[in-house]
Amino acid sequence: SSLARAVANAEVGTIVLDVDSPGGTVAGTAETAAAVAEAANQKRVVAVADSLMASAAYWLGAQATELVVSPSAEVGSIGVLAVHMDLS
């Protein structure tokens, strides 16, 4: 992966994750978050939210060494639960 190559490259001092995402599916999120966390244990990883970092995207960004959020960005909403009851 690009992340693994950046971690292995001695010429890379800081890895920047430019995030603009509403999140998405859960499949693969835990594994990707673990990879970001492992990268952050080896090098400085900065996740940048310049617009939107929500749900699964926020889960990934939260694993970085540093999280930078622009003043107008929207960040959050991990673990949202919606309940619908049909009483018909």
TAGI-V422163 format. One record per helix or strand of 2 or more residues. SS is the DSSP state (helix for helix, strand for strand). FROM is the first residue (numbers start at 1). LEN is the number of residues. Records with the same first field share a line. If there is no record, write none. Layout:
SS = FROM-LEN ; FROM-LEN
//
This chain:
helix = 2-7 ; 29-14 ; 56-6
strand = 14-8 ; 44-11 ; 66-4 ; 74-3
//
